[in-house]
Amino acid sequence: MSLTEHETTELEGLSSQLAMRTLPRFAAAYSALLAAALTAAIVALTPAQGIAGSLVILYLLFMVVQTGWSFAVEGRRFAVDRLATTLLWTAFLIALGALIWILTSVVIRGLSAFSWDFLTHTMRNVSPLREGGGLLHALVGTLEQVGMAALIAVPISILVAIYLVEYGTGRLSTFVTFFVDVMTGVPSIVAGLFIYTFWVLTFGFERSGFAASLALDDPDDPGHRAVHRGDAQDRAERSAGGLVRARGAQVEDHPADRDSHRIRRHRDRASCCRSPESRARRHRCCSRRSCRRA
């Protein structure tokens, strides 16, 4: 079926129109140069001064130039896409710039105070108005709290994981699984407030590293997450294994499948008997009763 002259002309016009409706490869750079020229003209002809004000004007003009150009050439859809892309890159660069500024400030100011005395001294008897002190107490406290929390949480998590994966049946397994699933979503701050209210305010114990280690043993720690993943994986494997066994039983018990398997085996033996192979193998194959029948 051949196309008419009118249809051919329409297709050619449509293809040329689609091929032309796109911005150049360096459209962003061209838009930035035009926005910079307009910014320079605005700064020279108006009272607008300062680096911050010039950057804001440059950014706004860049968005206007690029979006308007894209809307005129590519259409509304691509113009909105370029505008959203510009906004996303702007948010990313602002967040990255703030992060780099914070890290740079911390490193520059921290290196001047970092020394061996800073690692081996504490803040005991050091007021905010005096120089000196160190973080030895913070290092010892961190190791103490994390160590006690690991001694409490790791054995319990391993035992619970083994129970759920290997022996978990009945109501106790359901209760433990439900408790782990629910408590996994509890924030750490809620666990800390609970320990402070329960351990310090209710029972009157002092604030100590042991109390902090109890707060660290919240259900969102890696040990409890490992229990949750292990139980979920075990349930998935059991479900998959049961499904495979059920499908296998259905296949084996179906009469049509048994007949097809018997016919396939009979055809294989017949082809073995007729195949031009060694005499010994052909003798072993053809000596079977089913093959002789074939």
Secondary structure, 3 states (H helix, E strand, C coil): CCCCHHHHHHHHHHHHHHHHCCCCCCHHHHHHHHHHHHHHHHHHHCCCCCHHHHHHHHHHHHHHHHHHHHHHHCCHHHHHHHHHHHHHHHHHHHHHHHHHHHHHHHHHHHHHHCCHHHHHCCCCCCCCCCCCCCCHHHHHHHHHHHHHHHHHHHHHHHHHHHHHHHHCCHHHHHHHHHHHHHHCCCCHHHHHHHHHHHHHHHCCCCCCHHHHHHHHCCCCCHHHHHHHHHHHHHHHHHHHHHHHHHHHHHHHHCHHHHHHHHHHHHHHHHHHHHCCCCHHHHHHHHCCHHHHHC
